[in-house]
């Protein structure tokens, strides 16, 4: 009986050691993947910063004005005037929603009889 207990205990210890070994390697693989993803995120953020700087550089007002003057005949652009914009009265605002019904009225049943007087 005692030897069976020792064998079962030894098998349990070996099983737990195998499980811990496998979990350790799984954890290390996940940590490596997390490091790789964080590095990739850092590179993407850096390239996004570069792209934003390039966009700001290309959208400089003096550069755009110069391009508009160079390509004026081909594009047919006209300068902005105040008459091209609408007024606040022309804005279509949404209608106010109806308030919720808080005191419902019963509408079914017989109507009360009214007395009619004839002259």
N, C-alpha and C positions, 0 to 999 in steps of 0.2 A: 504494500500500500504506500509505504514511504517512498519507494523508488518510482512509482507511478507519479506521485506528487512532484518529485524532483525532475522527472522527464517533462511533465506538463509545464512546470515553472521554467525550465530551460527553453522549451519551445515558445512559451509566451515571451520570454526575454528576447529570443532571436527574432520573433515576429515584430515586436516593438522596435527593435534595433533596425530591422529592415524598413519598417514604416518611417522611422525618424530619419534614416539615411535618404530615403526617397523624397520626403518632405523637404529636407535640407537642400537637395539639388533642385527641386521645383522652385523653392524660395529664391535660390541664387539665380535661376533662370529668369524669374520674374523681375528681380532687382536689376539684372542686366538689361532686360527689356525696358524697364522704367528709365534707366540712365540713358539708353539710346533714344527713347521718345523725348525726354527732357532736352537732350542735346539737339534733336531735330526741331523741337519747338523754339529753342534759342536761335538756331540758324534761320528759321522762318520769320521770327520776330525781327531779326537783324535785316533780312532782305525786305521785310515790309517797311521798316524804317527807311531803307534806301529808296524804295519805290515811292514812299510818301515825299521824300526830299526831291526826287526827280519830278514828281507831279507838281510840287510847289514851284520848282524851278521853271518847268515848262508853262505854267499858268501865270507867269508874271504879267501884270497888266501892260507894262511897256512893250514886252515881246508880243503879246496878243494884239495890241494896237498896231504895232509895226506890221505884223502878218496881215491884219485886216486892210491896212493901207496898200500893201503890196498886191493883194488879191482882190481889191475892191471891184474891179471890172468883172472879174470872173464870178465872184460870189454875189454881187448885187446887194451888198449890205447897206442899210441906211442908218443914220444916227437915231438914237432914241429920242422921242419927244414925250412931253407930259400927256399929250392927247391920246397916246397909244395905250394908256393905262385906264382902267375903269375906276369908278367911284365906289364908295362904301355902300351907296344906295343900290348898286347893281349886284351886290353879293347876295346869293340865294341862301339865306340862313334856314336851317331846319326848323320846322314848326315845333312848338313846345308839346311834349307828350301830355296826354290826358291824365289827370290825377287818378289814383287808384280808387276803386269803389270801396268805401268803408262802411256804409249803411245800406245794404241791399234792401230792395223793396219787393215783397211778394207780388207776383203779377198773375198768378193763376187763381182760379176760383170764380165764384159768381160776383157780378158787379152789384153794388147796392142799388136798389130801385130809387129813382128820384121822382118826386111829384112834379107833374107838369100842370101848370095852370093855363087855361085857355081864356082869352079875353072875350 
